[in-house]
Amino acid sequence: MANVISGEGVATKIYLHTGFSSTISNSFSSPSTGLQGLSWDSTNVLSCDAGSDKIYLHTGFSTTISNSFSSPSNNPSGVSWDGTNVLSSDFNSTKIYLHTGFSSTISNSFSSPADNPSGVSWNGTNVLSIDYGAGKIYLHTGFSSTISNSFSSPSDNPSGVSWDGANVLSADFNSTKIYLHTGFSSTISNSFSSPSTGTSQVEWDDRLRKSQACGAGATTMAGVLGRKTLIAIGAGAVAMAGVLAAAFLVFKAVGAGAVTMAGTLSRVYKQFKAVGNGAVTMAGTLGRLIKIGVGKGATTMAGTLSRVYKQFKAVGAGAVGIAGTLIAILAQIFSKPKYRFEIHDKTGALLYILKHPIRGAYSMVLNEPHVLEVVTPADETAAASLTVPNELWLRDMDTGLVLRKFILHFVETTR
């Protein structure tokens, strides 16, 4: 069960609640006298202190400090964790900072939307911040000063903010309450009194897993797999071990009756390993999947994706079709007379028709250019016209329609 973690600046204590309730299951004293912010990295507490001007990494949920560094300014007011890096806010500089990992190195920063930033969080895509002077909670666009939405705090001194994967949580110093909002809005669905006066921060200990796994809150297998794949490719290709571990949490949450982790990872890993020489990064694996499926002998794309899809389907009940599950990858092997390959010049004039294509493959990958691959005998007369700037058109002979026009990218001669 996920739980609230709260921090209290007057008593300088950090509390672990039972779920969303005032019941306290554990607590410990803050490392210094000016606790202002706290977060959770899925394993350990992070806290910041305006008295010592430091950001601390605790060992689990305990007072033991495993690492710390000085704040980029002299009055840290909030801290969060985006899965890889620390985010912090500061009263005096009125800035929000993105650190490199857990370190004092700043990779980016921007000015707070008001003059008294009192907390910061991350919802998996965007920064959330609060300002006690303005009495507002803000939703930023990514990591930037651009505000896409905001609303007034339920009381007049907001001091902490977090995200549970679907809803805002906030804390208020004056009302000494912790609030559960409905989505990103001022509507309060639940609240309870903080364990002591002067509550300064709130965190949800399941924030990272829900935010990263489910993005904006979607729960379907298609949406989850789509986002996980795009995140893995776009964010710099995480190691396969990390991808599978994170994916398993998603599968477990999505699919009732998911099999054991060992069985799940084993089956999925075997598919990746079979396709790509030891399963390196997700980007590389998908790249190989596409090339092998479309390309050089091996099996057809349909067969390759079918085998991988069966593994995903085994993990979560209700998985959708291949197109929705594993990005929208489609491939079809063409044969005469259903499809015709035509060579046109840049004005559109027909030059030649490939009369003896051996095989062809047309792949459509989400957010990627469509690719047409054609194999034809080298001695075919028309092959000499396969040069830039000529175009290769794919025509459906049943309808007479041109399905797509392709610009020549490269020609390879194989003997």
Summary of the structure (lengths in Angstrom):
residues: 415
radius of gyration: 27.2
end to end distance: 61.8
largest distance: 86.0
contacts: 1400
relative contact order: 0.08
helix: 22%
strand: 35%
